[in-house]
Each structure stands twice: as C-alpha cells, then as structure tokens.
C-alpha cells in the first residue's frame, strides 16, 4: 500500500500527525473540562464545544483564499505559530472565573484560526503531489495513507490526556480542574515536533508550496484552463457533496460530546479480562502491528520479507499474552473511549484499501460520491444501535457539588462493549466518507480555486460541527433513544439526497 507513493506524502503526513496528536489530546477532555472547571450545563458546554469545532473547520476557507494568493507553504507555517500561541494560553491554569473564561475563549479563537491556515492548505499540498502523471492513479490510496497518519496521532491522544492529568494531580499536587491544563500543554510540544518534521523534509514537497517564484526557480506547469460551464459544473457538484457531509460531521463528532457524556454517566467505569485489554493503547498498537504484518506476510515477494512479518506477528501475540490478566480490573475513564475511532482507522485502512483495490482491478470500484453515500448509511446504522441499546435507560441526572456547581451523576453501568462497537461502525462510515471526500475535492476542484474549494470542504465540516450542539441541547431534555434517533434520521435523509444527485456527481469524476 505504501509503494509508488511520492516521498513528500510521508513528510506531510508526519507533520500533520504531530499537530493532530496535540489537537485530539486537548479535545479528549475539553467537554468535561468545561463542565468541571466553569460549572457549565451540558447544553452550554456543548455550545462552546461545537462553536470551537465550527471555527476550527470554518477558518480553512479564509486560509485557502490567502494561500491561493500568498502560497500554501507560507500559510502552513504561519498557522502553526498562531496555534502554538493559542495552546500556550490554554495551558495556563487561571481558575474558573470570568477572566479565565475570556482567556480560554481567546485561546480557542487563535487555535481555530491557526488550524484554518494549516489544515486545509497542507491537504492541498498533498493533493498537488499527485498532479504528476506518474502518481495520478495513487491519489485515493495516498489520501487514505494521509488520513491514517492523522489517526495515529489521535490514537495516543486520549491516553496522553488522561495520564498527564493524573500525573499533575498525584505527583505535582494540582487540583483536578487545574490538572486539565497539563493535557492542553501537550499540544504545544506536539506543534514543535510538527514544524521540525515539516522543515526537515521540506525538499520532498517544496514544489507544492506555491507563492511567488524566486529568480531562476523551476517553472511550474501551467494551470489547467476550464470552460466556464465545466467550472460551474464542478463547483455545483462539490457544493452538493458539501451539503451532505454537513450531516455526517454533525453525527460523527458527537464522539466528543453526547457520546462522551454517555460514557461518563451511563457506561460501566471498570473493566476486566479481555475487555480491560482494549483500554490499553499499547495493546491496540500490538493489534495494529499484527494487521499490517499479516498483509506484509501475504504480499511480500521475498522469503526474508515473509520471515520478518512472521516474527513481528509472533512478538505482538506474545506481548498481548503477557498483557492479559484474567483477574485484573481497571478503571475506565470516559475520554479513553475516543481512542477507539483512530485505532479502527489505522487498523482498517489497509483492509479498506485492499477491498477497493480488488474492486478497482475488476472495474467495480464505487465512485467517490457513491462511497460517501454508503458512509452516511453506515453512520445511520451506528445510531440505530445506540437508540436500540438506550431503550429503558433513565434520563441523565445532575446534583449540586460542594462548590455549588452542578455535577453529572453516574446513573447506569452499560457495558463498554456498546460504545466500542458503535465507534467501529462509525469508523466504517468515516473511512467511506472522509478520505474519499478530501480526495474528491482535490481532484474535481477547478485548478484556480483549489484552496478555496478545499476551504469549502472544511466550511461544510464547520457547519456540521456547529450542529454538534444539538447533542448537548437534547441531553437531558429527551429520552436517550430519541436523542440518538435524531442523528439516525439526518444521516438517512442525507444518504437519500446523495443517491438522488448521483448522476450529476459522477459526471464530473
């Protein structure tokens, strides 16, 4: 799966991995931090959470416009610097008063704007690596690898957030609320690593940075000219896709809000045996090694390669056997559930690529728009499972804490296997939709508007993220099964609309 890819892909993917690790470390505990540190209601915490996600994905529109004028590379570097300042402010423990709240909101704006300059433009640069004819057939697989790298960073983020918070509490003596800020500080360190990787391997992708040409620089290939009619068709097709993915992200990003509330208030807080092994990130890493080694074992063309793969599988299995404790019990924290989605993405990406590669060889691979529509159906199935499992559960409850702020009450002990399974189903939908959608945008966007169109993808994501607040508003206001049924319904409606527009969308592929 890694053969035949441009070298710049791996450099850009690793640079993005560092940034995403910091972002998801912060996001893993952010909703719980808002409720604990400022005493906010689920609805108000959800409003701030969703607004932040909205800004993170809305600003790439402006970042793309600026990059179309000043260059993608320049905006990527500027974005990292601005994000660093935002995370630095967020990592300072200022308490829970109004001043602290204002500083926190200002930090969120900086992080959102910096991400807007960084994220979309980095992905445009990845897409431009495949403008070279020798790589054009590798575009979809390249974006799958890039997306997998994002999730490698996200995989370790929940564990890092929890462990650094626990260290600040037990070893450094900080209060529970102040300890959250140490989780946010991880993002500062990860951005330093990200920019270091970017500049260390810049020579492999410098030609995609854009901007003004230096004297004597190699002349870039001329921009492809499209007719006004073809340009219009492409933009309309992209806007139709943008309209659909709004509802996917509205449902998907409940993982940090209502699904985290469910983990905190309705899911068993302990696990043992095989189930306990799922909550150790290193066990998940071992499983990932087994998956990739199995692919290598069957695909390797040399005896040496097969032998190395077999050794890796054996070592990973030995590690898992040594980790197993039939009588051991562990405490399960709500944020840790967020590690399962990136784990599934990393583990299942080669499976997904193998399936679609096989279909492509037979001439039966679905188009990117059709994959997106299937992704919406799969997301609907995940919430159907949540709705079914939530029948008969009580309403969420709160009580007044010692500081006078409302505190969520743990009212049920639903098996953790429910959320573990739901995240698996949601990940299947994500793999069908997100990397394929990004690839579709980079392929279909009119050359003169690449930055703006990639920004449009993120604006759609931003609107969906703003609608994440629906989960917070419904939490405690309606029975749980009704809450999940709302997301089930919007995903199904979006899928039906996508299939209705399929001929127009596939025309521009």
C-alpha positions as CSV (number, residue, x, y, z in Angstrom):
1,X,0.0,0.0,0.0
2,X,3.0,2.3,0.5
3,X,4.7,1.5,-2.7
4,X,4.8,4.0,-5.6
5,X,3.7,7.0,-3.4
6,X,5.6,10.4,-3.7
7,X,8.1,10.9,-0.9
8,X,6.5,14.2,0.1
9,X,3.4,12.4,1.2
10,X,5.1,10.8,4.2
11,X,6.7,14.1,5.3
12,X,3.4,16.0,5.1
13,X,1.6,13.1,6.8
14,X,4.0,13.0,9.7
15,X,3.9,16.8,10.1
16,X,0.1,16.5,10.3
17,X,0.3,13.6,12.8
18,X,2.2,15.8,15.3
19,X,-0.4,18.6,15.0
20,X,-3.4,16.2,15.2
21,X,-1.9,14.5,18.3
22,X,-1.9,17.8,20.2
23,X,-5.4,18.7,18.9
24,X,-7.0,15.5,19.9
25,X,-5.2,15.4,23.3
26,X,-6.9,18.7,24.1
27,X,-10.2,17.6,22.6
28,X,-10.4,14.4,24.5
29,X,-11.0,16.2,27.8
30,X,-12.3,19.5,26.6
31,X,-16.0,19.0,27.1
32,X,-15.5,17.5,30.6
33,X,-13.1,20.4,31.4
34,X,-15.8,23.0,30.5
35,X,-18.3,21.4,32.8
36,X,-15.9,20.8,35.7
37,X,-13.9,24.0,35.6
38,X,-16.6,26.5,34.9
39,X,-19.7,24.6,36.2
40,X,-21.4,24.8,32.8
41,X,-24.6,22.9,32.0
42,X,-24.3,20.2,29.3
43,X,-26.1,22.5,26.8
44,X,-23.8,25.5,27.4
45,X,-20.6,23.3,27.4
46,X,-21.9,21.7,24.2
47,X,-22.4,25.2,22.7
48,X,-18.8,26.2,23.4
49,X,-17.5,22.8,22.2
50,X,-19.4,22.9,19.0
51,X,-18.6,26.5,18.3
52,X,-14.9,25.7,18.7
53,X,-15.1,22.8,16.3
54,X,-17.0,25.1,13.9
55,X,-14.2,27.7,13.9
56,X,-11.5,25.0,13.5
57,X,-13.2,23.9,10.3
58,X,-14.6,27.2,9.1
59,X,-11.3,29.2,9.0
60,X,-9.8,26.9,6.4
61,X,-12.0,28.8,3.9
62,X,-10.1,32.0,4.6
63,X,-6.8,30.1,4.9
64,X,-7.4,28.7,1.4
65,X,-8.2,32.1,-0.1
66,X,-5.0,33.5,1.5
67,X,-3.0,30.5,0.2
68,X,-4.3,31.0,-3.3
69,X,-2.7,34.4,-3.2
70,X,0.4,34.0,-0.9
71,X,1.2,30.3,-1.2
72,X,0.3,27.2,0.7
73,X,3.6,26.7,2.5
74,X,3.7,30.2,4.0
75,X,0.2,29.8,5.4
76,X,1.0,26.4,6.9
77,X,4.0,27.8,8.8
78,X,2.0,30.9,9.9
79,X,-0.8,28.6,11.1
80,X,1.5,26.5,13.3
81,X,2.8,29.6,15.0
82,X,-0.6,31.0,15.7
83,X,-1.8,27.6,17.0
84,X,1.1,27.4,19.4
85,X,0.2,30.8,21.0
86,X,-3.4,29.6,21.4
87,X,-2.4,26.3,23.1
88,X,0.1,28.1,25.3
89,X,-2.7,30.4,26.6
90,X,-5.0,27.4,27.1
91,X,-2.3,25.5,29.1
92,X,-2.1,28.2,31.8
93,X,-4.3,27.4,34.9
94,X,-6.2,30.6,35.7
95,X,-9.1,29.2,37.7
96,X,-12.8,29.2,36.8
97,X,-13.7,32.9,37.0
98,X,-14.9,35.3,34.2
99,X,-11.3,36.4,33.3
100,X,-10.2,32.8,32.9
101,X,-13.2,32.1,30.7
102,X,-12.4,35.1,28.5
103,X,-8.8,34.0,28.1
104,X,-9.9,30.5,27.3
105,X,-12.3,31.8,24.5
106,X,-9.5,33.9,23.1
107,X,-7.2,30.9,23.0
108,X,-9.8,28.9,21.2
109,X,-10.1,31.6,18.5
110,X,-6.3,31.5,18.0
111,X,-6.3,27.8,17.7
112,X,-9.2,27.8,15.3
113,X,-7.6,30.5,13.0
114,X,-4.2,28.8,13.1
115,X,-5.7,25.5,12.2
116,X,-7.6,27.2,9.4
117,X,-4.3,28.3,7.9
118,X,-2.6,24.9,8.5
119,X,-5.0,22.1,7.9
120,X,-6.7,22.7,4.6
121,X,-3.5,24.1,2.9
122,X,-1.5,21.1,4.0
123,X,-4.1,18.8,2.3
124,X,-4.0,20.9,-0.9
125,X,-0.2,20.3,-0.9
126,X,-0.8,16.6,-0.5
127,X,-3.2,16.6,-3.5
128,X,-0.8,18.6,-5.6
129,X,1.8,15.8,-5.2
130,X,-0.5,13.7,-7.4
131,X,-0.6,16.2,-10.3
132,X,2.5,14.4,-11.6
133,X,1.2,11.9,-14.1
134,X,3.3,9.0,-12.6
135,X,1.3,9.4,-9.3
136,X,-2.2,10.2,-10.6
137,X,-3.6,6.7,-10.1
138,X,-2.3,6.7,-6.5
139,X,-4.4,9.7,-5.3
140,X,-7.1,7.9,-3.4
141,X,-4.7,5.5,-1.7
142,X,-2.4,8.4,-0.9
143,X,-5.2,10.2,0.9
144,X,-6.1,7.0,2.8
145,X,-2.5,6.8,4.0
146,X,-2.5,10.5,4.9
147,X,-5.8,10.1,6.8
148,X,-4.4,7.1,8.6
149,X,-1.4,9.2,9.7
150,X,-3.8,11.7,11.2
151,X,-5.4,9.0,13.3
152,X,-2.0,7.7,14.5
153,X,-1.7,11.0,16.4
154,X,-5.3,10.8,17.5
155,X,-4.9,7.2,18.7
156,X,-2.5,8.1,21.5
157,X,-4.2,11.4,22.4
158,X,-6.8,10.2,24.9
159,X,-4.3,8.1,26.9
160,X,-1.8,11.1,26.9
161,X,-4.6,13.4,28.1
162,X,-5.6,11.1,30.9
163,X,-2.1,10.2,32.0
164,X,-0.7,13.7,32.0
165,X,-3.8,14.9,34.0
166,X,-3.3,12.1,36.6
167,X,0.4,12.9,36.9
168,X,-0.4,16.6,37.5
169,X,-2.8,15.6,40.3
170,X,-0.9,12.8,42.0
171,X,2.8,13.8,41.5
172,X,2.6,17.6,41.2
173,X,-0.3,18.2,43.6
174,X,-2.5,20.2,41.3
175,X,-6.3,20.3,41.8
176,X,-8.4,18.2,39.4
177,X,-9.5,21.3,37.5
178,X,-6.0,22.8,37.1
179,X,-4.6,19.4,36.1
180,X,-6.6,19.6,32.8
181,X,-4.3,22.4,31.6
182,X,-1.4,20.0,31.5
183,X,-3.2,17.9,29.0
184,X,-3.6,21.1,26.9
185,X,0.2,21.8,27.2
186,X,0.9,18.6,25.3
187,X,-0.3,20.3,22.1
188,X,2.5,22.9,22.4
189,X,5.1,20.2,22.4
190,X,3.5,18.4,19.5
191,X,3.5,21.5,17.4
192,X,7.2,22.0,17.9
193,X,7.7,18.4,16.6
194,X,5.3,19.1,13.7
195,X,7.2,22.1,12.4
196,X,10.5,20.4,12.8
197,X,9.4,17.5,10.6
198,X,8.0,19.9,8.1
199,X,11.2,21.8,7.6
200,X,13.5,18.7,7.9
201,X,11.8,17.1,4.9
202,X,10.7,20.2,3.0
203,X,12.8,19.4,-0.1
204,X,10.4,16.5,-0.9
205,X,7.3,18.7,-1.3
206,X,8.7,22.3,-1.8
207,X,7.3,22.3,-5.3
208,X,3.7,22.2,-3.9
209,X,4.1,25.2,-1.6
210,X,3.1,27.8,-4.2
211,X,3.6,31.5,-3.7
212,X,5.8,33.9,-5.6
213,X,8.5,32.4,-7.8
214,X,12.1,33.0,-7.0
215,X,14.5,34.1,-9.7
216,X,15.9,31.1,-11.5
217,X,13.3,28.8,-10.0
218,X,12.0,25.9,-12.0
219,X,8.9,27.0,-13.9
220,X,5.8,25.3,-12.7
221,X,3.4,23.5,-15.0
222,X,0.7,25.9,-16.4
223,X,-2.6,25.9,-14.6
224,X,-5.3,23.8,-16.5
225,X,-7.9,26.0,-18.1
226,X,-11.5,25.0,-17.9
227,X,-14.5,26.4,-19.6
228,X,-17.0,28.5,-17.6
229,X,-19.5,25.7,-18.0
230,X,-17.2,23.0,-16.8
231,X,-16.0,25.1,-13.9
232,X,-19.6,25.7,-12.9
233,X,-20.4,22.0,-13.1
234,X,-17.5,21.1,-10.8
235,X,-18.3,23.8,-8.2
236,X,-22.0,22.7,-8.1
237,X,-21.0,19.1,-7.7
238,X,-18.7,20.0,-4.9
239,X,-21.4,22.1,-3.2
240,X,-23.8,19.1,-3.3
241,X,-21.2,16.9,-1.6
242,X,-20.5,19.7,1.0
243,X,-24.3,19.8,1.8
244,X,-24.4,16.1,2.5
245,X,-21.2,15.8,4.7
246,X,-22.6,18.5,7.0
247,X,-24.9,15.9,8.5
248,X,-22.2,13.3,8.7
249,X,-20.0,15.5,10.9
250,X,-23.0,16.6,12.9
251,X,-23.4,12.9,13.9
252,X,-19.8,11.8,13.9
253,X,-18.4,14.5,16.2
254,X,-20.9,13.5,18.9
255,X,-17.9,11.3,20.0
256,X,-16.5,14.3,21.9
257,X,-19.9,15.5,23.3
258,X,-23.0,13.4,23.8
259,X,-21.2,10.0,23.3
260,X,-18.7,11.2,25.9
261,X,-21.5,12.2,28.2
262,X,-22.9,8.7,27.7
263,X,-19.5,7.2,28.5
264,X,-19.3,9.3,31.7
265,X,-22.8,8.9,33.0
266,X,-24.2,5.6,31.6
267,X,-21.2,3.3,30.9
268,X,-19.5,1.0,33.4
269,X,-16.5,2.6,34.9
270,X,-14.4,-0.6,35.3
271,X,-13.4,-3.5,33.0
272,X,-11.6,-6.8,33.5
273,X,-10.1,-9.6,31.5
274,X,-10.1,-9.3,27.7
275,X,-12.3,-6.2,27.9
276,X,-9.8,-4.4,30.1
277,X,-7.1,-5.1,27.5
278,X,-9.0,-2.9,25.0
279,X,-8.4,0.2,27.1
280,X,-4.6,-0.1,27.0
281,X,-3.4,1.8,23.9
282,X,-0.3,-0.4,23.7
283,X,-2.4,-3.5,23.2
284,X,-4.2,-1.7,20.4
285,X,-0.8,-0.9,18.9
286,X,0.1,-4.6,19.0
287,X,-3.1,-5.4,17.2
288,X,-2.2,-2.8,14.5
289,X,1.2,-4.5,14.1
290,X,-0.5,-7.8,13.6
291,X,-2.8,-6.5,10.9
292,X,0.0,-4.8,9.0
293,X,2.3,-7.8,9.4
294,X,-0.4,-10.1,8.1
295,X,-0.7,-8.0,4.9
296,X,3.0,-8.0,4.5
297,X,3.2,-11.7,5.1
298,X,0.8,-12.4,2.2
299,X,2.0,-9.6,-0.1
300,X,5.8,-9.9,0.4
301,X,7.7,-11.2,-2.7
302,X,10.7,-12.5,-0.8
303,X,11.3,-15.1,1.9
304,X,13.1,-12.6,4.1
305,X,10.1,-10.3,4.0
306,X,7.7,-13.1,4.9
307,X,10.0,-14.2,7.8
308,X,10.2,-10.6,9.2
309,X,6.4,-10.4,9.1
310,X,6.0,-13.7,10.9
311,X,8.4,-12.6,13.6
312,X,6.5,-9.3,14.1
313,X,3.2,-11.2,14.4
314,X,4.8,-13.6,16.9
315,X,6.2,-10.8,19.0
316,X,2.9,-8.9,19.0
317,X,1.0,-12.0,20.1
318,X,3.5,-12.7,22.9
319,X,3.0,-9.1,24.1
320,X,-0.7,-9.5,24.2
321,X,-0.5,-12.8,26.0
322,X,1.8,-11.2,28.6
323,X,-0.6,-8.3,29.0
324,X,-3.6,-10.5,29.7
325,X,-4.7,-10.6,33.4
326,X,-7.8,-12.7,33.9
327,X,-8.4,-11.4,37.4
328,X,-7.3,-7.8,36.9
329,X,-9.7,-4.9,36.9
330,X,-9.0,-1.4,35.6
331,X,-10.8,1.9,36.0
332,X,-12.3,3.2,32.7
333,X,-12.4,7.0,32.2
334,X,-14.9,8.5,29.8
335,X,-12.3,10.2,27.5
336,X,-10.5,6.9,26.8
337,X,-13.3,5.7,24.5
338,X,-12.1,8.3,22.0
339,X,-9.1,6.2,21.2
340,X,-11.2,3.5,19.5
341,X,-12.1,5.6,16.4
342,X,-8.5,6.4,15.5
343,X,-7.4,2.8,16.3
344,X,-10.0,1.4,13.9
345,X,-9.0,3.9,11.2
346,X,-5.3,2.9,11.4
347,X,-6.1,-0.8,11.7
348,X,-8.7,-0.9,9.0
349,X,-7.2,1.4,6.4
350,X,-5.1,-1.4,4.7
351,X,-8.3,-3.6,4.8
352,X,-10.3,-0.8,3.1
353,X,-7.5,-0.2,0.5
354,X,-7.3,-3.9,-0.3
355,X,-11.0,-4.2,-0.8
356,X,-11.3,-1.2,-3.1
357,X,-8.1,-2.1,-4.8
358,X,-9.6,-5.5,-5.6
359,X,-12.8,-3.9,-6.9
360,X,-10.8,-1.4,-9.0
361,X,-8.9,-4.3,-10.6
362,X,-12.3,-5.8,-11.6
363,X,-13.6,-2.4,-12.7
364,X,-16.2,-2.4,-10.0
365,X,-14.9,0.2,-7.5
366,X,-17.6,2.7,-6.4
367,X,-17.1,6.3,-7.3
368,X,-16.1,8.7,-4.5
369,X,-19.7,10.2,-4.3
370,X,-21.2,6.7,-4.0
371,X,-18.7,5.8,-1.2
372,X,-19.8,9.0,0.6
373,X,-23.5,8.0,0.3
374,X,-22.7,4.5,1.7
375,X,-20.8,6.2,4.5
376,X,-24.0,8.1,5.5
377,X,-25.9,4.8,5.7
378,X,-23.3,3.2,7.9
379,X,-23.3,6.2,10.2
380,X,-27.1,5.8,10.5
381,X,-26.6,2.2,11.4
382,X,-24.3,3.2,14.3
383,X,-27.0,5.5,15.8
384,X,-29.7,2.8,15.3
385,X,-27.6,0.6,17.5
386,X,-27.3,3.4,20.1
387,X,-31.1,4.0,20.0
388,X,-31.9,0.4,20.4
389,X,-29.5,-0.1,23.3
390,X,-30.8,3.1,25.1
391,X,-34.4,1.9,25.4
392,X,-35.3,1.7,29.1
393,X,-32.4,3.8,30.3
394,X,-33.2,6.6,32.8
395,X,-32.8,10.3,31.9
396,X,-29.4,12.0,32.7
397,X,-29.3,13.5,36.1
398,X,-27.2,16.2,37.9
399,X,-26.7,17.2,41.5
400,X,-25.1,20.1,43.2
401,X,-21.4,19.7,44.0
402,X,-19.5,21.1,47.1
403,X,-18.6,24.2,45.1
404,X,-22.2,24.9,44.3
405,X,-21.8,23.9,40.6
406,X,-24.0,21.1,39.0
407,X,-22.2,17.8,38.7
408,X,-23.3,14.9,36.4
409,X,-24.4,11.8,38.2
410,X,-23.4,8.3,37.1
411,X,-26.8,6.5,36.8
412,X,-26.2,3.2,34.9
413,X,-23.5,0.7,34.1
414,X,-24.0,-0.2,30.4
415,X,-21.3,-2.5,29.1
416,X,-18.4,-0.6,27.5
417,X,-18.8,-3.0,24.5
418,X,-21.7,-0.9,23.3
419,X,-19.5,2.2,22.6
420,X,-16.6,0.1,21.4
421,X,-18.9,-1.4,18.8
422,X,-20.6,1.9,17.9
423,X,-17.2,3.5,17.3
424,X,-16.3,0.6,15.0
425,X,-19.4,1.2,12.9
426,X,-18.9,4.9,12.8
427,X,-15.3,4.3,11.6
428,X,-16.5,2.2,8.7
429,X,-18.7,5.2,7.7
430,X,-15.8,7.6,8.2
431,X,-13.4,5.6,6.0
432,X,-16.0,5.6,3.2
433,X,-16.6,9.4,3.5
434,X,-13.7,11.5,4.8
435,X,-10.6,10.4,2.9
436,X,-12.6,9.8,-0.2
437,X,-14.3,13.2,0.1
438,X,-10.9,15.0,0.5
439,X,-9.6,13.2,-2.5
440,X,-12.7,14.0,-4.5
441,X,-12.3,17.7,-3.7
442,X,-8.6,17.8,-4.7
443,X,-9.4,16.0,-7.9
444,X,-12.6,17.9,-9.0
445,X,-11.8,21.4,-7.8
446,X,-11.1,23.9,-10.6
447,X,-7.3,24.5,-10.6
448,X,-7.7,28.2,-9.9
449,X,-9.9,27.6,-6.9
450,X,-8.2,24.7,-5.2
451,X,-7.5,26.4,-2.0
452,X,-11.0,27.9,-1.8
453,X,-12.7,24.6,-2.6
454,X,-10.7,22.7,0.0
455,X,-11.8,25.5,2.3
456,X,-15.3,24.8,1.2
457,X,-15.0,21.2,2.4
458,X,-13.9,22.5,5.8
459,X,-16.8,25.0,5.9
460,X,-19.2,22.1,5.4
461,X,-17.4,20.3,8.2
462,X,-17.6,23.5,10.3
463,X,-21.4,23.8,9.8
464,X,-21.7,20.1,10.8
465,X,-19.6,20.8,13.9
466,X,-21.7,23.7,14.9
467,X,-24.7,21.4,14.7
468,X,-23.0,19.1,17.1
469,X,-24.5,21.3,19.7
470,X,-27.8,19.5,19.1
471,X,-26.4,16.6,21.1
472,X,-25.8,18.9,24.1
473,X,-29.3,20.5,23.8
474,X,-31.0,17.1,23.6
475,X,-29.0,15.7,26.5
476,X,-31.3,15.5,29.5
477,X,-34.2,17.1,27.6
478,X,-35.5,14.0,25.8
479,X,-35.1,10.2,26.4
480,X,-31.8,8.9,25.2
481,X,-33.2,6.8,22.4
482,X,-34.9,10.0,20.9
483,X,-31.5,11.8,21.1
484,X,-29.8,9.1,19.0
485,X,-32.8,8.7,16.7
486,X,-32.3,12.4,15.6
487,X,-28.8,11.6,14.3
488,X,-30.1,8.4,12.7
489,X,-32.7,10.3,10.8
490,X,-30.4,13.1,9.5
491,X,-27.9,10.5,8.2
492,X,-30.6,8.6,6.3
493,X,-32.1,11.7,4.8
494,X,-28.6,12.9,3.6
495,X,-27.9,9.4,2.1
496,X,-31.2,9.5,0.2
497,X,-30.4,13.0,-1.2
498,X,-26.9,11.8,-2.2
499,X,-28.2,8.9,-4.2
500,X,-30.8,11.3,-5.9
501,X,-27.9,13.5,-7.1
502,X,-25.6,10.6,-8.0
503,X,-25.7,11.0,-11.8
504,X,-24.7,14.7,-11.6
505,X,-21.9,14.0,-9.1
506,X,-20.4,11.1,-11.1
507,X,-20.4,13.1,-14.3
508,X,-17.5,15.2,-13.0
509,X,-15.5,12.4,-11.5
